[in-house]
Amino acid sequence: MPTTRQLEQLLESDPDDVFLQYALAKACVNEGNVERGLAQYQSVIDRHPEYVPAYFQKGQTLAERGRTDEARAVLTHGIQIARKVGDGHAEREMTEFLDALT
């Protein structure tokens, strides 16, 4: 996986690329900068509200850190978005993960 620096450089030439924005969030978390990663996931959600993977990854990241209530809220919203855009696979994955949190 590319480093945060590499992704930042790619984003300089294409700042609206949702996949690069999402990959940056994942890279931040993987490199131990969890709060920055969570903020980046939220930025993806704010800028591209129908980009379903951001909800799932943000919810998982929150849950892994014991922030269960926040994770539930993100996943619940993500499930609604997945339904709206017709992404049944993501809807099922998030629903199963949410059920496992309770």
Chimera marker file (.cmm) of the C-alpha trace (Angstrom):
<marker_set name="trace">
<marker id="1" x="0.000" y="0.000" z="0.000" r="1" g="1" b="0" radius="0.5"/>
<marker id="2" x="1.286" y="3.487" z="-0.786" r="1" g="1" b="0" radius="0.5"/>
<marker id="3" x="2.421" y="5.712" z="2.078" r="1" g="1" b="0" radius="0.5"/>
<marker id="4" x="0.530" y="8.782" z="3.190" r="1" g="1" b="0" radius="0.5"/>
<marker id="5" x="3.178" y="10.963" z="1.561" r="1" g="1" b="0" radius="0.5"/>
<marker id="6" x="2.830" y="9.178" z="-1.778" r="1" g="1" b="0" radius="0.5"/>
<marker id="7" x="-0.941" y="9.509" z="-1.640" r="1" g="1" b="0" radius="0.5"/>
<marker id="8" x="-0.712" y="13.177" z="-0.708" r="1" g="1" b="0" radius="0.5"/>
<marker id="9" x="1.488" y="13.747" z="-3.746" r="1" g="1" b="0" radius="0.5"/>
<marker id="10" x="-1.011" y="11.983" z="-5.994" r="1" g="1" b="0" radius="0.5"/>
<marker id="11" x="-3.829" y="14.046" z="-4.511" r="1" g="1" b="0" radius="0.5"/>
<marker id="12" x="-1.975" y="17.250" z="-5.378" r="1" g="1" b="0" radius="0.5"/>
<marker id="13" x="-2.563" y="16.512" z="-9.050" r="1" g="1" b="0" radius="0.5"/>
<marker id="14" x="-6.078" y="15.092" z="-8.589" r="1" g="1" b="0" radius="0.5"/>
<marker id="15" x="-7.578" y="16.427" z="-5.325" r="1" g="1" b="0" radius="0.5"/>
<marker id="16" x="-11.110" y="15.231" z="-6.109" r="1" g="1" b="0" radius="0.5"/>
<marker id="17" x="-10.195" y="11.574" z="-6.615" r="1" g="1" b="0" radius="0.5"/>
<marker id="18" x="-12.390" y="9.827" z="-4.055" r="1" g="1" b="0" radius="0.5"/>
<marker id="19" x="-10.392" y="6.607" z="-4.143" r="1" g="1" b="0" radius="0.5"/>
<marker id="20" x="-7.135" y="8.468" z="-3.381" r="1" g="1" b="0" radius="0.5"/>
<marker id="21" x="-8.864" y="10.325" z="-0.546" r="1" g="1" b="0" radius="0.5"/>
<marker id="22" x="-10.142" y="7.017" z="0.842" r="1" g="1" b="0" radius="0.5"/>
<marker id="23" x="-6.748" y="5.343" z="0.410" r="1" g="1" b="0" radius="0.5"/>
<marker id="24" x="-5.137" y="8.222" z="2.317" r="1" g="1" b="0" radius="0.5"/>
<marker id="25" x="-7.490" y="7.615" z="5.243" r="1" g="1" b="0" radius="0.5"/>
<marker id="26" x="-6.624" y="3.908" z="5.278" r="1" g="1" b="0" radius="0.5"/>
<marker id="27" x="-2.893" y="4.673" z="5.041" r="1" g="1" b="0" radius="0.5"/>
<marker id="28" x="-3.098" y="7.099" z="7.965" r="1" g="1" b="0" radius="0.5"/>
<marker id="29" x="-4.773" y="4.454" z="10.140" r="1" g="1" b="0" radius="0.5"/>
<marker id="30" x="-2.321" y="1.762" z="9.018" r="1" g="1" b="0" radius="0.5"/>
<marker id="31" x="0.606" y="4.044" z="9.862" r="1" g="1" b="0" radius="0.5"/>
<marker id="32" x="-0.765" y="4.681" z="13.348" r="1" g="1" b="0" radius="0.5"/>
<marker id="33" x="-2.196" y="8.144" z="12.794" r="1" g="1" b="0" radius="0.5"/>
<marker id="34" x="-5.710" y="7.041" z="13.668" r="1" g="1" b="0" radius="0.5"/>
<marker id="35" x="-7.248" y="10.428" z="14.414" r="1" g="1" b="0" radius="0.5"/>
<marker id="36" x="-6.024" y="11.818" z="11.105" r="1" g="1" b="0" radius="0.5"/>
<marker id="37" x="-7.368" y="8.726" z="9.366" r="1" g="1" b="0" radius="0.5"/>
<marker id="38" x="-10.766" y="9.129" z="11.014" r="1" g="1" b="0" radius="0.5"/>
<marker id="39" x="-10.836" y="12.785" z="10.004" r="1" g="1" b="0" radius="0.5"/>
<marker id="40" x="-9.921" y="11.806" z="6.452" r="1" g="1" b="0" radius="0.5"/>
<marker id="41" x="-12.711" y="9.215" z="6.339" r="1" g="1" b="0" radius="0.5"/>
<marker id="42" x="-15.091" y="11.951" z="7.474" r="1" g="1" b="0" radius="0.5"/>
<marker id="43" x="-13.759" y="14.237" z="4.758" r="1" g="1" b="0" radius="0.5"/>
<marker id="44" x="-14.520" y="11.535" z="2.184" r="1" g="1" b="0" radius="0.5"/>
<marker id="45" x="-18.035" y="11.149" z="3.623" r="1" g="1" b="0" radius="0.5"/>
<marker id="46" x="-18.590" y="14.911" z="3.579" r="1" g="1" b="0" radius="0.5"/>
<marker id="47" x="-17.310" y="15.347" z="0.020" r="1" g="1" b="0" radius="0.5"/>
<marker id="48" x="-18.674" y="12.103" z="-1.429" r="1" g="1" b="0" radius="0.5"/>
<marker id="49" x="-21.626" y="11.083" z="0.762" r="1" g="1" b="0" radius="0.5"/>
<marker id="50" x="-22.487" y="8.078" z="-1.408" r="1" g="1" b="0" radius="0.5"/>
<marker id="51" x="-19.009" y="6.517" z="-1.173" r="1" g="1" b="0" radius="0.5"/>
<marker id="52" x="-20.103" y="3.604" z="0.985" r="1" g="1" b="0" radius="0.5"/>
<marker id="53" x="-16.686" y="2.058" z="1.813" r="1" g="1" b="0" radius="0.5"/>
<marker id="54" x="-15.743" y="5.120" z="3.862" r="1" g="1" b="0" radius="0.5"/>
<marker id="55" x="-18.590" y="4.482" z="6.291" r="1" g="1" b="0" radius="0.5"/>
<marker id="56" x="-17.636" y="0.856" z="6.792" r="1" g="1" b="0" radius="0.5"/>
<marker id="57" x="-13.934" y="1.546" z="7.288" r="1" g="1" b="0" radius="0.5"/>
<marker id="58" x="-14.590" y="4.458" z="9.630" r="1" g="1" b="0" radius="0.5"/>
<marker id="59" x="-17.027" y="2.335" z="11.631" r="1" g="1" b="0" radius="0.5"/>
<marker id="60" x="-14.547" y="-0.531" z="11.880" r="1" g="1" b="0" radius="0.5"/>
<marker id="61" x="-11.740" y="1.807" z="12.906" r="1" g="1" b="0" radius="0.5"/>
<marker id="62" x="-13.880" y="3.345" z="15.644" r="1" g="1" b="0" radius="0.5"/>
<marker id="63" x="-15.016" y="-0.068" z="16.891" r="1" g="1" b="0" radius="0.5"/>
<marker id="64" x="-11.453" y="-1.378" z="17.015" r="1" g="1" b="0" radius="0.5"/>
<marker id="65" x="-10.616" y="1.491" z="19.342" r="1" g="1" b="0" radius="0.5"/>
<marker id="66" x="-13.532" y="0.854" z="21.672" r="1" g="1" b="0" radius="0.5"/>
<marker id="67" x="-15.547" y="3.799" z="20.391" r="1" g="1" b="0" radius="0.5"/>
<marker id="68" x="-18.596" y="1.607" z="19.931" r="1" g="1" b="0" radius="0.5"/>
<marker id="69" x="-21.327" y="4.252" z="20.110" r="1" g="1" b="0" radius="0.5"/>
<marker id="70" x="-19.615" y="6.318" z="17.430" r="1" g="1" b="0" radius="0.5"/>
<marker id="71" x="-19.077" y="3.200" z="15.330" r="1" g="1" b="0" radius="0.5"/>
<marker id="72" x="-22.761" y="2.307" z="15.581" r="1" g="1" b="0" radius="0.5"/>
<marker id="73" x="-23.804" y="5.766" z="14.430" r="1" g="1" b="0" radius="0.5"/>
<marker id="74" x="-21.469" y="5.714" z="11.423" r="1" g="1" b="0" radius="0.5"/>
<marker id="75" x="-22.472" y="2.190" z="10.428" r="1" g="1" b="0" radius="0.5"/>
<marker id="76" x="-26.186" y="2.943" z="10.779" r="1" g="1" b="0" radius="0.5"/>
<marker id="77" x="-25.822" y="5.930" z="8.489" r="1" g="1" b="0" radius="0.5"/>
<marker id="78" x="-23.667" y="3.906" z="6.103" r="1" g="1" b="0" radius="0.5"/>
<marker id="79" x="-26.319" y="1.190" z="5.891" r="1" g="1" b="0" radius="0.5"/>
<marker id="80" x="-28.889" y="3.812" z="4.927" r="1" g="1" b="0" radius="0.5"/>
<marker id="81" x="-26.585" y="5.130" z="2.212" r="1" g="1" b="0" radius="0.5"/>
<marker id="82" x="-25.848" y="1.620" z="0.932" r="1" g="1" b="0" radius="0.5"/>
<marker id="83" x="-29.600" y="1.011" z="0.616" r="1" g="1" b="0" radius="0.5"/>
<marker id="84" x="-30.051" y="4.326" z="-1.153" r="1" g="1" b="0" radius="0.5"/>
<marker id="85" x="-27.376" y="3.565" z="-3.759" r="1" g="1" b="0" radius="0.5"/>
<marker id="86" x="-28.357" y="-0.100" z="-4.094" r="1" g="1" b="0" radius="0.5"/>
<marker id="87" x="-25.160" y="-1.610" z="-2.674" r="1" g="1" b="0" radius="0.5"/>
<marker id="88" x="-26.623" y="-4.726" z="-1.096" r="1" g="1" b="0" radius="0.5"/>
<marker id="89" x="-23.253" y="-6.311" z="-0.447" r="1" g="1" b="0" radius="0.5"/>
<marker id="90" x="-21.992" y="-3.366" z="1.608" r="1" g="1" b="0" radius="0.5"/>
<marker id="91" x="-25.347" y="-3.119" z="3.346" r="1" g="1" b="0" radius="0.5"/>
<marker id="92" x="-25.095" y="-6.763" z="4.470" r="1" g="1" b="0" radius="0.5"/>
<marker id="93" x="-21.458" y="-6.425" z="5.572" r="1" g="1" b="0" radius="0.5"/>
<marker id="94" x="-22.161" y="-3.330" z="7.628" r="1" g="1" b="0" radius="0.5"/>
<marker id="95" x="-25.334" y="-4.828" z="9.093" r="1" g="1" b="0" radius="0.5"/>
<marker id="96" x="-23.467" y="-7.957" z="10.172" r="1" g="1" b="0" radius="0.5"/>
<marker id="97" x="-20.673" y="-5.887" z="11.672" r="1" g="1" b="0" radius="0.5"/>
<marker id="98" x="-23.172" y="-3.633" z="13.464" r="1" g="1" b="0" radius="0.5"/>
<marker id="99" x="-25.019" y="-6.678" z="14.828" r="1" g="1" b="0" radius="0.5"/>
<marker id="100" x="-21.732" y="-8.048" z="16.158" r="1" g="1" b="0" radius="0.5"/>
<marker id="101" x="-21.190" y="-4.818" z="18.128" r="1" g="1" b="0" radius="0.5"/>
<marker id="102" x="-24.366" y="-5.273" z="20.154" r="1" g="1" b="0" radius="0.5"/>
<link id1="1" id2="2" r="1" g="1" b="0" radius="0.2"/>
<link id1="2" id2="3" r="1" g="1" b="0" radius="0.2"/>
<link id1="3" id2="4" r="1" g="1" b="0" radius="0.2"/>
<link id1="4" id2="5" r="1" g="1" b="0" radius="0.2"/>
<link id1="5" id2="6" r="1" g="1" b="0" radius="0.2"/>
<link id1="6" id2="7" r="1" g="1" b="0" radius="0.2"/>
<link id1="7" id2="8" r="1" g="1" b="0" radius="0.2"/>
<link id1="8" id2="9" r="1" g="1" b="0" radius="0.2"/>
<link id1="9" id2="10" r="1" g="1" b="0" radius="0.2"/>
<link id1="10" id2="11" r="1" g="1" b="0" radius="0.2"/>
<link id1="11" id2="12" r="1" g="1" b="0" radius="0.2"/>
<link id1="12" id2="13" r="1" g="1" b="0" radius="0.2"/>
<link id1="13" id2="14" r="1" g="1" b="0" radius="0.2"/>
<link id1="14" id2="15" r="1" g="1" b="0" radius="0.2"/>
<link id1="15" id2="16" r="1" g="1" b="0" radius="0.2"/>
<link id1="16" id2="17" r="1" g="1" b="0" radius="0.2"/>
<link id1="17" id2="18" r="1" g="1" b="0" radius="0.2"/>
<link id1="18" id2="19" r="1" g="1" b="0" radius="0.2"/>
<link id1="19" id2="20" r="1" g="1" b="0" radius="0.2"/>
<link id1="20" id2="21" r="1" g="1" b="0" radius="0.2"/>
<link id1="21" id2="22" r="1" g="1" b="0" radius="0.2"/>
<link id1="22" id2="23" r="1" g="1" b="0" radius="0.2"/>
<link id1="23" id2="24" r="1" g="1" b="0" radius="0.2"/>
<link id1="24" id2="25" r="1" g="1" b="0" radius="0.2"/>
<link id1="25" id2="26" r="1" g="1" b="0" radius="0.2"/>
<link id1="26" id2="27" r="1" g="1" b="0" radius="0.2"/>
<link id1="27" id2="28" r="1" g="1" b="0" radius="0.2"/>
<link id1="28" id2="29" r="1" g="1" b="0" radius="0.2"/>
<link id1="29" id2="30" r="1" g="1" b="0" radius="0.2"/>
<link id1="30" id2="31" r="1" g="1" b="0" radius="0.2"/>
<link id1="31" id2="32" r="1" g="1" b="0" radius="0.2"/>
<link id1="32" id2="33" r="1" g="1" b="0" radius="0.2"/>
<link id1="33" id2="34" r="1" g="1" b="0" radius="0.2"/>
<link id1="34" id2="35" r="1" g="1" b="0" radius="0.2"/>
<link id1="35" id2="36" r="1" g="1" b="0" radius="0.2"/>
<link id1="36" id2="37" r="1" g="1" b="0" radius="0.2"/>
<link id1="37" id2="38" r="1" g="1" b="0" radius="0.2"/>
<link id1="38" id2="39" r="1" g="1" b="0" radius="0.2"/>
<link id1="39" id2="40" r="1" g="1" b="0" radius="0.2"/>
<link id1="40" id2="41" r="1" g="1" b="0" radius="0.2"/>
<link id1="41" id2="42" r="1" g="1" b="0" radius="0.2"/>
<link id1="42" id2="43" r="1" g="1" b="0" radius="0.2"/>
<link id1="43" id2="44" r="1" g="1" b="0" radius="0.2"/>
<link id1="44" id2="45" r="1" g="1" b="0" radius="0.2"/>
<link id1="45" id2="46" r="1" g="1" b="0" radius="0.2"/>
<link id1="46" id2="47" r="1" g="1" b="0" radius="0.2"/>
<link id1="47" id2="48" r="1" g="1" b="0" radius="0.2"/>
<link id1="48" id2="49" r="1" g="1" b="0" radius="0.2"/>
<link id1="49" id2="50" r="1" g="1" b="0" radius="0.2"/>
<link id1="50" id2="51" r="1" g="1" b="0" radius="0.2"/>
<link id1="51" id2="52" r="1" g="1" b="0" radius="0.2"/>
<link id1="52" id2="53" r="1" g="1" b="0" radius="0.2"/>
<link id1="53" id2="54" r="1" g="1" b="0" radius="0.2"/>
<link id1="54" id2="55" r="1" g="1" b="0" radius="0.2"/>
<link id1="55" id2="56" r="1" g="1" b="0" radius="0.2"/>
<link id1="56" id2="57" r="1" g="1" b="0" radius="0.2"/>
<link id1="57" id2="58" r="1" g="1" b="0" radius="0.2"/>
<link id1="58" id2="59" r="1" g="1" b="0" radius="0.2"/>
<link id1="59" id2="60" r="1" g="1" b="0" radius="0.2"/>
<link id1="60" id2="61" r="1" g="1" b="0" radius="0.2"/>
<link id1="61" id2="62" r="1" g="1" b="0" radius="0.2"/>
<link id1="62" id2="63" r="1" g="1" b="0" radius="0.2"/>
<link id1="63" id2="64" r="1" g="1" b="0" radius="0.2"/>
<link id1="64" id2="65" r="1" g="1" b="0" radius="0.2"/>
<link id1="65" id2="66" r="1" g="1" b="0" radius="0.2"/>
<link id1="66" id2="67" r="1" g="1" b="0" radius="0.2"/>
<link id1="67" id2="68" r="1" g="1" b="0" radius="0.2"/>
<link id1="68" id2="69" r="1" g="1" b="0" radius="0.2"/>
<link id1="69" id2="70" r="1" g="1" b="0" radius="0.2"/>
<link id1="70" id2="71" r="1" g="1" b="0" radius="0.2"/>
<link id1="71" id2="72" r="1" g="1" b="0" radius="0.2"/>
<link id1="72" id2="73" r="1" g="1" b="0" radius="0.2"/>
<link id1="73" id2="74" r="1" g="1" b="0" radius="0.2"/>
<link id1="74" id2="75" r="1" g="1" b="0" radius="0.2"/>
<link id1="75" id2="76" r="1" g="1" b="0" radius="0.2"/>
<link id1="76" id2="77" r="1" g="1" b="0" radius="0.2"/>
<link id1="77" id2="78" r="1" g="1" b="0" radius="0.2"/>
<link id1="78" id2="79" r="1" g="1" b="0" radius="0.2"/>
<link id1="79" id2="80" r="1" g="1" b="0" radius="0.2"/>
<link id1="80" id2="81" r="1" g="1" b="0" radius="0.2"/>
<link id1="81" id2="82" r="1" g="1" b="0" radius="0.2"/>
<link id1="82" id2="83" r="1" g="1" b="0" radius="0.2"/>
<link id1="83" id2="84" r="1" g="1" b="0" radius="0.2"/>
<link id1="84" id2="85" r="1" g="1" b="0" radius="0.2"/>
<link id1="85" id2="86" r="1" g="1" b="0" radius="0.2"/>
<link id1="86" id2="87" r="1" g="1" b="0" radius="0.2"/>
<link id1="87" id2="88" r="1" g="1" b="0" radius="0.2"/>
<link id1="88" id2="89" r="1" g="1" b="0" radius="0.2"/>
<link id1="89" id2="90" r="1" g="1" b="0" radius="0.2"/>
<link id1="90" id2="91" r="1" g="1" b="0" radius="0.2"/>
<link id1="91" id2="92" r="1" g="1" b="0" radius="0.2"/>
<link id1="92" id2="93" r="1" g="1" b="0" radius="0.2"/>
<link id1="93" id2="94" r="1" g="1" b="0" radius="0.2"/>
<link id1="94" id2="95" r="1" g="1" b="0" radius="0.2"/>
<link id1="95" id2="96" r="1" g="1" b="0" radius="0.2"/>
<link id1="96" id2="97" r="1" g="1" b="0" radius="0.2"/>
<link id1="97" id2="98" r="1" g="1" b="0" radius="0.2"/>
<link id1="98" id2="99" r="1" g="1" b="0" radius="0.2"/>
<link id1="99" id2="100" r="1" g="1" b="0" radius="0.2"/>
<link id1="100" id2="101" r="1" g="1" b="0" radius="0.2"/>
<link id1="101" id2="102" r="1" g="1" b="0" radius="0.2"/>
</marker_set>
